[in-house]
């Protein structure tokens, strides 16, 4: 299998710059033999920033960047001149990126807006020059502060796709077909399990030039929360969706049971996912007649539902209406 271009999880060792040392210097010039201390402060160490870029889709550009180093601050000099500040480093990432400290698990920064900038690691402060230490009893101090060290952290960059609606379903439920029908997204579609190996995002056009964003993730199977199939790796991408669209095909042996399995896997992964709004969509409904639809309707859970077909376009507009209502209620 060829290596995917979709990268949503990487590790990088980051190190902010250390502060420059303060200067130990005594002012000397013609006719001023004892001018006193005039050592300048050291420059600050460089910071590391995180910046959101809506033109990036994955963390692929950072895959082989194992280290990020900011510049060190320069030393202070005579005449109370502060040393040069260390060079800052800005790491651009797709919207929805979270950075955590790998050792503590604590989130350091998160960006969700274009051009949003967050501090990742702060550089060390520059040391004070000897001019700060003069006093009535020590008029010529011959010492200064060293600069503060930078901060080193093993970090995890994790991307969680930003979308309004997240598609949830077993492999071959028709998620990719639906996304390609209602948007310009072109996910891979084929008649076998796990056709979708990476998330796909599409903008769904609605009435009056309105729109919302829909994301398709690889199909979930029973046991996905325990690492089976591909679901566990990509379940993080639906954590940001405000509405979850559960897709169950009309030719399923038990639509209600399939829905319950999907709910169970989400609950095992993250119970907070159950607080999101839900819509149940029965795909491939062109296989059903009116009598069967009525019979199935009596067995469905107490959530908004719709029968639809991506092939015949049956109830596609009704599905959009239902999703829009959920997103704006």
C-alpha positions as a Markdown table, in Angstrom:
| # | Residue | x | y | z |
|---|---|---|---|---|
| 1 | Unk | 0.0 | 0.0 | 0.0 |
| 2 | Unk | 1.5 | 3.4 | -0.9 |
| 3 | Unk | 2.2 | 5.7 | 2.0 |
| 4 | Unk | -0.6 | 8.2 | 2.6 |
| 5 | Unk | -0.2 | 11.9 | 2.2 |
| 6 | Unk | -2.6 | 12.5 | 5.1 |
| 7 | Unk | -0.6 | 12.9 | 8.3 |
| 8 | Unk | -2.4 | 13.8 | 11.5 |
| 9 | Unk | 0.0 | 12.8 | 14.2 |
| 10 | Unk | 3.7 | 13.6 | 14.6 |
| 11 | Unk | 6.3 | 14.0 | 17.3 |
| 12 | Unk | 8.8 | 16.9 | 17.3 |
| 13 | Unk | 11.4 | 17.9 | 19.9 |
| 14 | Unk | 11.1 | 21.7 | 20.3 |
| 15 | Unk | 13.7 | 23.9 | 22.0 |
| 16 | Unk | 13.3 | 27.6 | 22.6 |
| 17 | Unk | 16.4 | 29.8 | 22.6 |
| 18 | Unk | 18.4 | 30.6 | 25.7 |
| 19 | Unk | 18.9 | 34.1 | 26.9 |
| 20 | Unk | 22.2 | 35.9 | 26.3 |
| 21 | Unk | 24.5 | 36.6 | 29.2 |
| 22 | Unk | 24.7 | 40.1 | 30.7 |
| 23 | Unk | 27.9 | 42.0 | 30.1 |
| 24 | Unk | 30.6 | 42.8 | 32.7 |
| 25 | Unk | 32.1 | 46.0 | 31.5 |
| 26 | Unk | 33.5 | 49.2 | 33.1 |
| 27 | Unk | 33.2 | 52.4 | 31.2 |
| 28 | Unk | 36.5 | 53.8 | 30.1 |
| 29 | Unk | 37.3 | 56.7 | 27.9 |
| 30 | Unk | 39.8 | 59.6 | 27.8 |
| 31 | Unk | 39.6 | 61.8 | 30.9 |
| 32 | Unk | 37.1 | 59.3 | 32.5 |
| 33 | Unk | 39.3 | 56.7 | 34.0 |
| 34 | Unk | 36.7 | 55.4 | 36.4 |
| 35 | Unk | 33.4 | 55.7 | 34.6 |
| 36 | Unk | 31.7 | 52.8 | 36.5 |
| 37 | Unk | 29.8 | 49.8 | 35.2 |
| 38 | Unk | 28.0 | 49.9 | 31.9 |
| 39 | Unk | 27.5 | 46.3 | 30.9 |
| 40 | Unk | 24.3 | 45.8 | 28.9 |
| 41 | Unk | 21.7 | 43.0 | 29.4 |
| 42 | Unk | 21.7 | 39.9 | 27.3 |
| 43 | Unk | 19.2 | 39.4 | 24.5 |
| 44 | Unk | 16.1 | 37.3 | 25.0 |
| 45 | Unk | 16.0 | 33.8 | 23.6 |
| 46 | Unk | 13.9 | 33.1 | 20.6 |
| 47 | Unk | 10.3 | 32.0 | 21.0 |
| 48 | Unk | 8.5 | 29.2 | 19.1 |
| 49 | Unk | 5.1 | 30.0 | 17.8 |
| 50 | Unk | 2.2 | 28.0 | 16.3 |
| 51 | Unk | 0.3 | 29.6 | 13.4 |
| 52 | Unk | -2.9 | 28.5 | 11.7 |
| 53 | Unk | -2.9 | 28.2 | 7.9 |
| 54 | Unk | -6.2 | 27.4 | 6.2 |
| 55 | Unk | -4.3 | 26.3 | 3.1 |
| 56 | Unk | -2.8 | 23.4 | 4.9 |
| 57 | Unk | -4.7 | 20.1 | 5.1 |
| 58 | Unk | -2.4 | 17.8 | 6.9 |
| 59 | Unk | 0.9 | 17.7 | 8.9 |
| 60 | Unk | 2.7 | 16.2 | 6.0 |
| 61 | Unk | 5.1 | 19.1 | 5.7 |
| 62 | Unk | 6.3 | 18.4 | 9.2 |
| 63 | Unk | 6.7 | 14.7 | 8.9 |
| 64 | Unk | 10.5 | 14.7 | 8.6 |
| 65 | Unk | 11.1 | 17.7 | 10.9 |
| 66 | Unk | 12.2 | 16.0 | 14.1 |
| 67 | Unk | 13.5 | 19.1 | 15.8 |
| 68 | Unk | 12.6 | 22.8 | 16.0 |
| 69 | Unk | 15.2 | 25.2 | 17.5 |
| 70 | Unk | 14.8 | 28.9 | 18.1 |
| 71 | Unk | 17.8 | 31.2 | 18.2 |
| 72 | Unk | 19.8 | 32.0 | 21.3 |
| 73 | Unk | 20.0 | 35.6 | 22.6 |
| 74 | Unk | 23.2 | 37.6 | 22.1 |
| 75 | Unk | 25.4 | 38.8 | 25.0 |
| 76 | Unk | 25.1 | 42.3 | 26.3 |
| 77 | Unk | 27.8 | 44.8 | 25.4 |
| 78 | Unk | 29.3 | 48.0 | 26.7 |
| 79 | Unk | 27.5 | 51.3 | 26.9 |
| 80 | Unk | 24.5 | 49.5 | 28.4 |
| 81 | Unk | 23.6 | 48.0 | 25.0 |
| 82 | Unk | 21.3 | 45.0 | 25.1 |
| 83 | Unk | 22.3 | 41.9 | 23.1 |
| 84 | Unk | 20.4 | 40.9 | 20.0 |
| 85 | Unk | 17.3 | 38.9 | 20.6 |
| 86 | Unk | 17.2 | 35.2 | 19.5 |
| 87 | Unk | 15.5 | 34.4 | 16.2 |
| 88 | Unk | 11.9 | 33.4 | 16.7 |
| 89 | Unk | 10.5 | 30.3 | 14.8 |
| 90 | Unk | 6.9 | 30.0 | 13.6 |
| 91 | Unk | 5.5 | 26.6 | 12.7 |
| 92 | Unk | 2.5 | 26.8 | 10.4 |
| 93 | Unk | -0.1 | 24.1 | 10.8 |
| 94 | Unk | -3.6 | 23.3 | 9.5 |
| 95 | Unk | -6.6 | 24.6 | 11.4 |
| 96 | Unk | -7.6 | 22.2 | 14.2 |
| 97 | Unk | -4.1 | 21.4 | 15.3 |
| 98 | Unk | -3.3 | 20.7 | 19.0 |
| 99 | Unk | 0.2 | 20.5 | 20.5 |
| 100 | Unk | 0.7 | 18.5 | 23.7 |
| 101 | Unk | 3.7 | 17.9 | 25.9 |
| 102 | Unk | 4.4 | 14.2 | 25.3 |
| 103 | Unk | 5.8 | 13.6 | 28.8 |
| 104 | Unk | 2.9 | 15.3 | 30.8 |
| 105 | Unk | 0.0 | 15.0 | 28.3 |
| 106 | Unk | -0.8 | 18.7 | 28.9 |
| 107 | Unk | -2.0 | 20.7 | 26.0 |
| 108 | Unk | 0.4 | 23.6 | 25.1 |
| 109 | Unk | -1.4 | 25.3 | 22.3 |
| 110 | Unk | -4.3 | 25.0 | 19.8 |
| 111 | Unk | -5.1 | 26.9 | 16.7 |
| 112 | Unk | -8.5 | 26.9 | 15.0 |
| 113 | Unk | -8.5 | 30.2 | 13.0 |
| 114 | Unk | -6.5 | 31.3 | 9.9 |
| 115 | Unk | -3.5 | 33.4 | 10.9 |
| 116 | Unk | -4.1 | 32.7 | 14.6 |
| 117 | Unk | -0.8 | 32.7 | 16.4 |
| 118 | Unk | -0.2 | 30.9 | 19.7 |
| 119 | Unk | 3.0 | 30.8 | 21.8 |
| 120 | Unk | 4.4 | 27.3 | 21.9 |
| 121 | Unk | 7.5 | 27.7 | 23.9 |
| 122 | Unk | 8.9 | 31.0 | 25.4 |
| 123 | Unk | 12.6 | 31.8 | 25.1 |
| 124 | Unk | 14.8 | 32.4 | 28.1 |
| 125 | Unk | 15.2 | 35.9 | 29.5 |
| 126 | Unk | 18.5 | 37.6 | 28.9 |
| 127 | Unk | 20.8 | 38.1 | 31.9 |
| 128 | Unk | 21.3 | 41.5 | 33.6 |
| 129 | Unk | 24.5 | 43.3 | 32.9 |
| 130 | Unk | 26.7 | 44.5 | 35.8 |
| 131 | Unk | 25.3 | 48.0 | 35.7 |
| 132 | Unk | 22.2 | 46.6 | 37.6 |
| 133 | Unk | 24.4 | 45.5 | 40.5 |
| 134 | Unk | 26.2 | 48.7 | 41.4 |
| 135 | Unk | 25.5 | 50.1 | 44.8 |
| 136 | Unk | 27.0 | 52.5 | 47.3 |
| 137 | Unk | 29.1 | 49.8 | 48.7 |
| 138 | Unk | 29.9 | 48.1 | 45.4 |
| 139 | Unk | 30.5 | 50.7 | 42.8 |
| 140 | Unk | 32.4 | 48.5 | 40.3 |
| 141 | Unk | 30.6 | 45.1 | 40.3 |
| 142 | Unk | 32.5 | 42.6 | 38.2 |
| 143 | Unk | 29.8 | 40.1 | 37.7 |
| 144 | Unk | 26.6 | 39.8 | 35.7 |
| 145 | Unk | 23.7 | 37.3 | 35.3 |
| 146 | Unk | 23.9 | 34.5 | 32.8 |
| 147 | Unk | 20.9 | 34.2 | 30.5 |
| 148 | Unk | 18.0 | 31.9 | 31.3 |
| 149 | Unk | 18.0 | 28.5 | 29.6 |
| 150 | Unk | 15.5 | 27.8 | 26.9 |
| 151 | Unk | 12.6 | 25.3 | 27.3 |
| 152 | Unk | 13.0 | 21.9 | 25.8 |
| 153 | Unk | 9.9 | 19.8 | 25.3 |
| 154 | Unk | 9.0 | 16.6 | 23.4 |
| 155 | Unk | 5.8 | 17.6 | 21.7 |
| 156 | Unk | 3.0 | 15.8 | 19.9 |
| 157 | Unk | 1.3 | 17.6 | 17.0 |
| 158 | Unk | -2.3 | 16.2 | 16.6 |
| 159 | Unk | -4.7 | 17.3 | 13.9 |
| 160 | Unk | -8.4 | 17.1 | 14.4 |
| 161 | Unk | -10.3 | 18.0 | 11.3 |
| 162 | Unk | -12.6 | 21.0 | 11.6 |
| 163 | Unk | -16.1 | 20.3 | 10.2 |
| 164 | Unk | -19.7 | 21.0 | 11.1 |
| 165 | Unk | -21.0 | 17.5 | 10.4 |
| 166 | Unk | -19.1 | 14.3 | 10.9 |
| 167 | Unk | -20.1 | 11.1 | 9.0 |
| 168 | Unk | -20.2 | 8.0 | 11.2 |
| 169 | Unk | -20.9 | 4.5 | 9.9 |
| 170 | Unk | -19.6 | 1.1 | 9.1 |
| 171 | Unk | -17.4 | 0.5 | 6.0 |
| 172 | Unk | -19.5 | 0.5 | 2.8 |
| 173 | Unk | -22.3 | 2.5 | 4.5 |
| 174 | Unk | -22.3 | 5.0 | 1.6 |
| 175 | Unk | -20.5 | 7.9 | 3.4 |
| 176 | Unk | -18.0 | 8.7 | 0.6 |
| 177 | Unk | -20.8 | 8.5 | -2.0 |
| 178 | Unk | -22.9 | 10.9 | 0.0 |
| 179 | Unk | -20.0 | 13.4 | 0.4 |
| 180 | Unk | -19.2 | 13.3 | -3.3 |
| 181 | Unk | -22.9 | 13.8 | -4.1 |
| 182 | Unk | -23.5 | 16.9 | -1.8 |
| 183 | Unk | -20.1 | 18.6 | -2.3 |
| 184 | Unk | -17.2 | 18.9 | -4.6 |
| 185 | Unk | -15.1 | 16.5 | -2.6 |
| 186 | Unk | -13.8 | 13.5 | -4.5 |
| 187 | Unk | -13.2 | 10.7 | -2.0 |
| 188 | Unk | -12.3 | 7.2 | -3.3 |
| 189 | Unk | -15.4 | 5.1 | -3.8 |
| 190 | Unk | -15.4 | 1.4 | -4.4 |
| 191 | Unk | -17.4 | -1.7 | -3.4 |
| 192 | Unk | -15.1 | -3.1 | -0.7 |
| 193 | Unk | -14.5 | -2.3 | 3.0 |
| 194 | Unk | -12.1 | 0.4 | 4.1 |
| 195 | Unk | -12.1 | 2.3 | 0.8 |
| 196 | Unk | -11.7 | 5.5 | 2.8 |
| 197 | Unk | -8.2 | 5.4 | 4.4 |
| 198 | Unk | -8.1 | 9.0 | 5.4 |
| 199 | Unk | -10.6 | 11.8 | 6.3 |
| 200 | Unk | -12.2 | 13.7 | 3.5 |
| 201 | Unk | -13.8 | 17.1 | 3.9 |
| 202 | Unk | -16.3 | 18.8 | 1.6 |
| 203 | Unk | -18.3 | 22.1 | 1.6 |
| 204 | Unk | -22.0 | 21.4 | 1.3 |
| 205 | Unk | -24.0 | 24.1 | -0.5 |
| 206 | Unk | -27.3 | 25.0 | 1.0 |
| 207 | Unk | -30.1 | 27.4 | 0.2 |
| 208 | Unk | -29.5 | 31.1 | -0.2 |
| 209 | Unk | -25.8 | 30.6 | -0.8 |
| 210 | Unk | -25.3 | 29.2 | 2.7 |
| 211 | Unk | -23.1 | 26.2 | 3.3 |
| 212 | Unk | -21.7 | 23.9 | 6.0 |
| 213 | Unk | -18.7 | 21.6 | 6.2 |
| 214 | Unk | -19.0 | 17.8 | 6.2 |
| 215 | Unk | -16.2 | 15.3 | 7.0 |
| 216 | Unk | -16.0 | 11.6 | 6.1 |
| 217 | Unk | -13.8 | 9.4 | 8.3 |
| 218 | Unk | -12.8 | 5.8 | 7.6 |
| 219 | Unk | -15.5 | 3.4 | 8.6 |
| 220 | Unk | -15.9 | 2.2 | 12.2 |
| 221 | Unk | -16.2 | -1.5 | 13.0 |
| 222 | Unk | -17.2 | -3.1 | 16.2 |
| 223 | Unk | -14.1 | -3.0 | 18.5 |
| 224 | Unk | -12.7 | 0.1 | 16.9 |
| 225 | Unk | -12.3 | 1.8 | 20.3 |
| 226 | Unk | -10.1 | -1.2 | 21.3 |
| 227 | Unk | -7.9 | -0.7 | 18.2 |
| 228 | Unk | -9.6 | -2.9 | 15.7 |
| 229 | Unk | -9.8 | -1.7 | 12.1 |
| 230 | Unk | -9.0 | 1.9 | 11.3 |
| 231 | Unk | -11.6 | 3.6 | 13.4 |
| 232 | Unk | -9.5 | 4.3 | 16.5 |
| 233 | Unk | -6.9 | 6.3 | 14.6 |
| 234 | Unk | -9.5 | 8.6 | 13.1 |
| 235 | Unk | -12.1 | 8.9 | 15.8 |
| 236 | Unk | -10.4 | 12.1 | 17.0 |
| 237 | Unk | -11.6 | 13.8 | 13.9 |
| 238 | Unk | -15.2 | 13.8 | 14.9 |
| 239 | Unk | -14.5 | 15.3 | 18.3 |
| 240 | Unk | -14.9 | 18.8 | 16.9 |
| 241 | Unk | -18.1 | 18.2 | 14.9 |
| 242 | Unk | -21.2 | 19.8 | 16.3 |
| 243 | Unk | -23.5 | 17.2 | 14.6 |
| 244 | Unk | -22.9 | 13.6 | 13.9 |
| 245 | Unk | -24.6 | 12.0 | 10.9 |
| 246 | Unk | -25.0 | 8.3 | 11.4 |
| 247 | Unk | -25.2 | 6.4 | 8.1 |
| 248 | Unk | -26.7 | 2.9 | 8.0 |
| 249 | Unk | -27.5 | 1.2 | 4.7 |
| 250 | Unk | -31.0 | 0.1 | 3.9 |
| 251 | Unk | -29.8 | -3.4 | 3.2 |
| 252 | Unk | -28.4 | -3.8 | 6.7 |
| 253 | Unk | -29.6 | -6.9 | 8.6 |
| 254 | Unk | -30.5 | -4.8 | 11.7 |
| 255 | Unk | -30.5 | -1.0 | 11.3 |
| 256 | Unk | -31.1 | -0.4 | 15.0 |
| 257 | Unk | -28.4 | -2.8 | 16.2 |
| 258 | Unk | -25.9 | -1.3 | 13.8 |
| 259 | Unk | -26.7 | 2.2 | 15.1 |
| 260 | Unk | -26.3 | 1.0 | 18.7 |
| 261 | Unk | -22.9 | -0.5 | 17.9 |
| 262 | Unk | -21.7 | 2.8 | 16.5 |
| 263 | Unk | -23.0 | 4.6 | 19.5 |
| 264 | Unk | -21.2 | 2.1 | 21.8 |
| 265 | Unk | -17.9 | 2.6 | 20.0 |
| 266 | Unk | -18.1 | 6.3 | 20.4 |
| 267 | Unk | -19.0 | 6.0 | 24.0 |
| 268 | Unk | -16.0 | 3.8 | 24.7 |
| 269 | Unk | -13.7 | 6.2 | 22.9 |
| 270 | Unk | -15.0 | 9.4 | 24.5 |
| 271 | Unk | -18.3 | 9.7 | 26.3 |
| 272 | Unk | -18.5 | 13.4 | 25.5 |
| 273 | Unk | -19.3 | 12.5 | 21.9 |
| 274 | Unk | -22.7 | 11.3 | 23.0 |
| 275 | Unk | -23.6 | 14.9 | 23.9 |
| 276 | Unk | -23.4 | 16.0 | 20.3 |
| 277 | Unk | -26.5 | 16.4 | 18.1 |
| 278 | Unk | -27.3 | 13.3 | 16.0 |
| 279 | Unk | -29.1 | 12.5 | 12.8 |
| 280 | Unk | -29.7 | 9.0 | 11.5 |
| 281 | Unk | -29.7 | 8.6 | 7.7 |
| 282 | Unk | -30.8 | 5.4 | 6.0 |
| 283 | Unk | -28.7 | 5.2 | 2.8 |
| 284 | Unk | -29.5 | 3.2 | -0.3 |
| 285 | Unk | -33.2 | 3.8 | 0.3 |
| 286 | Unk | -33.9 | 3.3 | -3.4 |
| 287 | Unk | -33.9 | -0.4 | -2.5 |
| 288 | Unk | -37.0 | 0.1 | -0.3 |
| 289 | Unk | -40.6 | 0.6 | -1.2 |
| 290 | Unk | -43.0 | 2.7 | 0.9 |
| 291 | Unk | -44.3 | -0.2 | 2.9 |
| 292 | Unk | -40.8 | -1.3 | 4.0 |
| 293 | Unk | -39.8 | 2.3 | 4.9 |
| 294 | Unk | -42.9 | 2.5 | 7.1 |
| 295 | Unk | -42.1 | -0.8 | 8.8 |
| 296 | Unk | -38.4 | 0.2 | 9.4 |
| 297 | Unk | -39.5 | 3.6 | 10.8 |
| 298 | Unk | -41.2 | 1.9 | 13.7 |
| 299 | Unk | -38.0 | 0.3 | 14.8 |
| 300 | Unk | -35.7 | 3.3 | 14.6 |
| 301 | Unk | -34.2 | 5.1 | 17.7 |
| 302 | Unk | -35.6 | 8.4 | 19.0 |
| 303 | Unk | -33.4 | 10.7 | 16.9 |
| 304 | Unk | -34.2 | 12.7 | 13.7 |
| 305 | Unk | -33.9 | 10.4 | 10.7 |
| 306 | Unk | -34.3 | 10.4 | 6.9 |
| 307 | Unk | -34.3 | 7.8 | 4.2 |
| 308 | Unk | -32.2 | 8.9 | 1.2 |
| 309 | Unk | -30.4 | 7.7 | -1.9 |
| 310 | Unk | -27.2 | 9.2 | -3.3 |
| 311 | Unk | -27.9 | 7.4 | -6.6 |
| 312 | Unk | -31.4 | 8.6 | -7.3 |
| 313 | Unk | -31.0 | 11.8 | -5.2 |
| 314 | Unk | -34.1 | 10.9 | -3.2 |
| 315 | Unk | -34.5 | 13.1 | -0.1 |
| 316 | Unk | -31.0 | 14.7 | -0.5 |
| 317 | Unk | -32.5 | 18.1 | 0.0 |
| 318 | Unk | -34.5 | 16.8 | 3.0 |
| 319 | Unk | -31.3 | 15.5 | 4.5 |
| 320 | Unk | -29.6 | 18.9 | 4.1 |
| 321 | Unk | -32.6 | 20.6 | 5.7 |
| 322 | Unk | -32.4 | 18.3 | 8.6 |
| 323 | Unk | -28.7 | 18.8 | 9.1 |
| 324 | Unk | -29.0 | 22.6 | 8.8 |
| 325 | Unk | -31.8 | 22.6 | 11.4 |
| 326 | Unk | -29.6 | 20.6 | 13.8 |
| 327 | Unk | -26.6 | 22.9 | 13.2 |
| 328 | Unk | -28.6 | 26.0 | 13.9 |
| 329 | Unk | -30.9 | 24.8 | 16.8 |
